[in-house]
Amino acid sequence: MFLFTSCQVGAETIFRAEIRRLFPDFRFSFSRPGFITFKVPDDLAGNAISEFANRSVFARTVAISLGKINLEKTDIGKTETETETESETETKKTGTFPFLANKIWAIVETNRIFVNRIHVFRRDPLPPGEKGFEPGLTPELQTLHRILIEHSPKPKFFGIHHDDPNYPAQPNETILSVVEIDSGCYFIGIHSVSQGLPIQFYYSGGILPITIPDNAVSRAWLKFEEGLRWSGFPIGKGDNCLDIGAAPGGGSQVLLSRGATVLGVDPAEIDPIVLNHRNFTHIRGRISQTKRSLYRNIRWIITDINVAPNYTLDVLEELATRKDIPLCGMLFTLKLFQWSLAEHLPAYIDRLQDWGFDEVRVKQLTFNRQELMVAAQHRQPKSPENDKLTLR
């Protein structure tokens, strides 16, 4: 059995190292930036997908490979000319989708697989945030999704439960994945969603359908919006939060949108949209220079500071280990200035567990750049007597 998986462009080397460490019997096969395939020994095939999905830090999605489709130039038309417009190129490409759909369904019928849902995605052309690129479902891929449904051999091998390509899969559904690797090259795969898988594996390409709003003050909004959905942290109205290194305020903005009260600590300026929010207080300075009495009622901490992982942990440790803070959990990034820093991840996790956290999870999320998102939580946090911040 062959599996394929996707990851962030640029993370392939450290991702392969992770696979070798966790699954030494897997054998690598075809790969492209952001896309890796490997052979799984027969005796490990039964639980391979759930094991891989739950243990890998870098995998966005994983599926059993049913094969690859390479459309010939005669199928996709002539190559783009210098005078061809972008819309003409897209029209030419989408014009091949009915032909592609028939090929895909022929593979499904040959394997006698009943499909509940279709995921269509592409391997990323660039790292997130580079040249304005953000992962997501393009209009072209939405067209392919629609055509696949229209050409499906209903009802013998297809019983779709929802035709919205962004709608999450449900437990026990069988998902057909169609991945665009290069122009005219597609991988076809299958997997089932089971209870307990990370939230990404319920969506096409492991990409949560998140669009940054026009009033977002920084890209940190994307990171923490995705981070909160992934972690499942129940941050809401009345929760007191601390944002370390808050400027310009994207992470705080996400917390405020959920009704939380936020204390933002940073020597730099905060965007007026956040600064003027009635539930936000700015402490102008570094966290090491502030009074510790300010944090006695903090329940949640976030941070996205641009420093090495051990320094981030140094900043958090003093607050996380204090007995007078009724801390529920922390959500923060660890910057990998060199990908090799990910090799120290077990030591970082051990350090967090030494602080008394019951649950520590780490993932490179879709909208993370060269960094990891960490969620550390106490299952039974101490209940504070007075859970209100004094605002300015």
C-alpha positions in Angstrom: 0.0 0.0 0.0 1.2 3.5 -0.9 0.2 6.6 1.0 0.5 10.2 0.0 0.7 13.2 2.2 1.0 17.0 1.9 3.0 19.5 3.9 4.3 23.0 3.7 6.6 23.8 0.8 10.2 23.8 2.3 9.4 21.5 5.1 10.0 18.3 3.2 13.5 17.5 4.6 12.5 17.7 8.2 9.2 16.0 7.4 11.0 13.0 5.9 13.2 12.9 9.0 10.1 12.8 11.2 8.7 9.9 9.1 11.9 8.0 9.4 11.9 8.4 13.2 8.2 7.6 13.7 7.8 5.0 10.9 11.2 3.5 10.1 9.7 0.8 7.9 8.0 3.2 5.5 9.8 3.5 2.1 9.8 6.9 0.2 8.6 7.0 -3.4 7.4 9.9 -5.7 7.7 13.4 -4.2 7.4 17.1 -5.1 7.8 20.2 -3.0 5.0 20.0 -0.5 3.9 16.4 -1.5 5.4 13.1 -0.5 4.5 9.4 -1.2 5.7 6.3 0.5 5.2 2.5 0.6 3.7 1.0 3.8 4.5 -2.6 4.8 1.5 -4.9 4.7 1.6 -5.7 8.4 1.3 -1.9 9.2 -1.4 -1.1 6.6 -4.4 -1.4 8.9 -3.8 1.5 11.2 -1.3 3.5 9.0 -3.6 6.5 8.3 -4.8 7.1 11.8 -1.3 6.5 13.3 0.2 8.9 10.8 -2.4 11.6 11.1 -2.2 11.6 14.9 1.5 11.4 15.3 2.9 13.6 12.6 3.6 17.3 13.3 4.1 18.3 9.7 1.5 16.3 7.8 -1.6 18.3 6.6 -3.4 15.3 5.1 -2.8 11.6 4.3 -4.6 9.1 2.0 -4.2 5.7 0.4 -2.9 6.3 -3.1 -5.1 4.9 -5.9 -2.7 6.1 -8.6 -1.6 9.0 -10.7 -3.2 10.6 -13.8 -1.1 12.4 -16.3 -3.1 14.2 -18.9 -1.4 14.3 -22.3 -0.9 17.6 -24.1 -3.6 16.5 -26.5 -6.0 16.3 -23.6 -5.2 19.7 -22.1 -4.8 21.5 -25.4 -1.9 23.6 -26.7 0.5 25.1 -24.2 0.0 28.7 -23.2 1.2 31.3 -25.7 2.6 34.7 -25.0 -0.6 36.3 -26.1 -3.0 34.0 -24.3 -4.9 35.7 -21.5 -5.2 34.2 -18.0 -8.9 33.6 -18.4 -8.3 31.8 -21.7 -5.7 29.6 -20.0 -8.1 28.8 -17.2 -10.9 28.0 -19.6 -8.7 25.7 -21.6 -7.7 23.9 -18.4 -11.2 23.6 -16.9 -12.4 22.3 -20.3 -10.4 19.1 -19.6 -12.2 18.5 -16.2 -15.0 16.3 -17.6 -12.4 14.1 -19.3 -10.4 14.0 -16.0 -13.5 13.3 -14.0 -14.3 10.2 -16.1 -10.8 8.9 -15.6 -11.0 9.4 -11.8 -14.4 7.6 -11.5 -13.1 4.8 -13.6 -10.4 4.3 -11.0 -13.0 4.4 -8.2 -15.2 1.8 -10.0 -12.2 -0.5 -10.7 -11.4 -0.5 -6.9 -15.1 -0.8 -6.0 -15.0 2.0 -3.5 -18.1 3.8 -2.3 -17.4 7.5 -1.8 -19.2 9.8 0.6 -17.3 13.0 0.0 -14.8 14.6 -2.4 -11.7 16.6 -1.4 -10.0 18.6 -4.2 -6.8 20.5 -3.5 -3.3 21.3 -4.9 0.1 21.2 -3.5 1.2 24.7 -2.5 3.1 26.6 -5.1 4.8 28.7 -2.3 5.2 28.9 1.4 2.3 30.6 3.2 2.5 34.3 3.2 5.1 34.5 0.4 4.2 36.9 -2.4 0.7 37.2 -1.0 0.0 33.4 -1.3 -2.3 31.8 1.3 -3.4 28.1 1.0 -7.0 27.6 0.0 -9.5 26.3 -2.5 -9.2 28.2 -5.7 -12.2 28.9 -8.1 -10.6 26.5 -10.5 -10.6 23.6 -8.0 -14.1 24.4 -7.0 -15.1 23.9 -10.6 -13.3 20.6 -10.6 -15.2 19.6 -7.5 -18.5 20.4 -9.1 -17.7 18.5 -12.3 -16.6 15.5 -10.3 -20.0 15.4 -8.6 -21.8 15.9 -11.9 -19.9 13.0 -13.5 -20.2 10.6 -10.6 -21.6 7.1 -11.2 -24.5 7.6 -8.8 -25.7 5.7 -6.8 -23.6 2.6 -7.2 -20.3 4.1 -6.1 -21.2 7.6 -4.9 -23.5 8.9 -2.2 -22.3 12.4 -1.4 -23.5 13.9 1.9 -22.7 17.5 1.1 -21.8 19.3 -2.2 -20.0 22.2 -0.5 -16.2 21.6 -1.0 -15.5 23.5 2.2 -17.9 21.5 4.4 -16.0 19.3 6.9 -16.2 15.5 6.5 -18.1 13.6 9.1 -16.8 10.5 11.1 -16.9 7.2 9.2 -17.2 8.9 5.8 -15.0 7.7 3.0 -13.3 10.6 1.2 -12.0 10.7 -2.4 -9.0 13.0 -2.6 -7.9 14.6 -5.9 -4.6 16.4 -5.7 -3.2 18.6 -8.4 0.6 18.1 -8.4 1.5 19.9 -11.6 -0.4 21.1 -14.6 -2.1 18.0 -16.0 -0.8 15.7 -13.2 -3.1 14.5 -10.5 -2.9 12.0 -7.6 -6.0 10.1 -6.6 -6.4 8.8 -3.0 -8.9 7.5 -0.5 -9.2 7.7 3.3 -11.8 7.4 6.0 -12.4 9.9 8.8 -12.4 8.5 12.3 -13.1 10.0 15.7 -10.1 11.6 17.3 -8.2 12.8 14.1 -6.9 16.4 14.1 -9.4 18.8 12.7 -7.4 19.4 9.5 -8.0 15.9 8.3 -11.7 16.7 8.0 -11.1 19.4 5.3 -9.8 19.4 1.7 -6.0 19.3 1.8 -6.0 19.8 5.5 -6.8 23.5 4.9 -9.4 25.0 7.2 -11.6 27.5 5.1 -10.4 30.7 6.8 -10.3 34.0 5.0 -8.5 36.9 6.7 -10.9 39.9 7.1 -10.1 43.3 5.6 -9.8 44.8 9.1 -7.2 42.2 10.4 -4.2 44.2 11.7 -1.6 41.5 10.9 -1.1 38.0 9.6 -1.1 36.8 13.2 -4.9 36.9 12.9 -4.7 33.9 10.5 -2.3 32.0 12.8 -4.4 32.3 15.9 -7.8 31.9 14.3 -6.6 28.6 12.9 -4.8 27.8 16.1 -7.9 28.3 18.2 -10.0 26.1 15.9 -7.3 23.4 15.9 -6.7 23.5 19.7 -10.4 23.6 20.6 -9.6 26.0 23.4 -12.9 27.3 24.8 -11.9 30.9 25.0 -14.9 33.2 25.1 -16.8 36.0 26.8 -15.3 36.9 30.2 -12.0 35.0 29.8 -8.9 37.0 30.8 -6.1 36.5 28.3 -2.5 37.7 28.0 -0.9 38.4 24.6 2.9 38.6 25.0 4.6 40.5 22.2 1.1 41.6 21.0 2.0 44.3 18.5 0.4 45.2 16.1 -2.4 43.1 17.6 -3.5 40.3 15.2 -3.6 37.6 17.9 -5.4 39.9 20.4 -7.9 40.7 17.7 -8.9 37.1 17.4 -9.4 36.8 21.2 -11.4 40.0 21.3 -13.7 38.7 18.6 -14.6 35.8 20.9 -15.5 38.2 23.7 -12.3 37.8 25.7 -10.6 40.5 27.8 -7.0 40.9 26.6 -3.9 42.4 28.2 -1.4 43.0 25.4 2.3 43.4 26.5 4.7 44.9 23.9 7.0 47.9 23.8 5.9 48.6 20.2 2.7 50.3 19.1 -0.7 48.5 18.9 -2.9 49.1 15.9 -5.7 51.6 16.8 -8.4 49.0 15.8 -7.2 46.8 18.7 -5.9 49.6 21.0 -9.3 51.3 21.1 -11.3 48.1 21.8 -13.1 48.4 25.1 -11.8 44.9 26.3 -8.1 45.6 25.4 -5.4 47.0 27.6 -1.9 47.8 26.4 1.1 47.5 28.7 3.9 49.4 27.0 7.1 47.5 27.7 8.7 44.0 27.8 7.1 41.2 29.8 10.3 41.0 32.0 9.9 44.6 33.0 6.2 44.5 34.1 4.6 43.9 37.5 3.7 40.3 38.1 0.6 41.3 40.0 -0.9 42.3 36.6 -1.3 38.6 35.7 -3.0 37.1 38.7 -6.3 36.6 36.9 -4.9 35.4 33.6 -6.5 32.2 32.3 -5.1 32.0 28.8 -1.7 33.1 27.3 -0.8 33.5 23.6 2.4 34.6 22.0 4.0 34.9 18.6 7.4 36.4 19.3 10.2 36.2 16.8 12.8 34.5 18.9 14.4 31.1 19.2 12.2 28.3 20.7 14.1 28.1 24.0 13.8 31.8 24.6 10.1 31.7 23.9 9.9 28.9 26.6 12.0 31.0 29.0 9.5 33.9 28.6 6.5 31.6 29.3 8.0 29.5 32.1 7.9 32.0 34.9 4.2 32.7 34.3 3.2 29.1 33.6 4.7 27.8 36.8 3.3 30.4 39.1 0.7 29.0 41.6 -1.2 32.3 41.9 -2.2 32.4 38.2 -5.4 30.3 37.4 -4.0 29.3 34.0 -6.0 27.1 31.7 -3.6 26.9 28.9 -1.2 28.5 26.4 -1.3 28.8 22.6 2.0 30.0 21.0 4.4 29.6 18.1 7.9 28.2 18.1 10.0 29.8 15.4 12.2 27.4 13.4 14.9 29.7 12.1 16.6 26.5 10.9 14.4 23.5 10.2 16.8 21.4 12.2 15.4 23.0 15.4 12.4 20.7 15.0 14.7 17.8 16.0 14.7 19.3 19.5 10.9 19.1 19.7 10.8 16.2 22.2 12.9 18.2 24.6 10.5 21.2 24.2 7.5 19.0 24.9 9.2 17.5 28.0 9.9 21.0 29.3 6.2 21.9 28.9 5.1 18.8 30.7 7.5 19.5 33.5 5.4 22.7 34.1 2.4 20.5 34.9 0.4 20.7 31.7 -1.8 17.6 31.2 -1.9 17.9 27.5 0.7 19.3 25.0 0.0 19.2 21.3 2.3 20.5 18.5 1.4 21.0 14.8 2.6 23.0 11.8 -0.7 24.5 10.9 -1.6 25.5 7.3 -1.1 29.3 7.9 2.1 28.9 10.0 5.2 29.8 8.2 8.6 28.3 9.3 7.2 27.7 12.8 5.1 25.4 14.8 1.9 26.0 16.8 1.9 24.6 20.4 -1.2 24.1 22.5 -0.6 23.3 26.2 -3.6 22.9 28.5 -4.5 22.0 32.1 -7.5 19.8 32.2 -8.6 21.1 35.6 -7.3 24.7 36.0 -7.5 26.4 39.4 -10.7 28.5 39.7 -9.8 32.2 40.5 -11.7 34.1 43.2 -11.7 37.3 41.2 -11.6 36.8 37.4 -11.8 40.3 36.2 -9.0 42.6 34.8 -8.8 46.2 35.8 -8.8 48.1 32.5 -7.3 51.4 31.8 
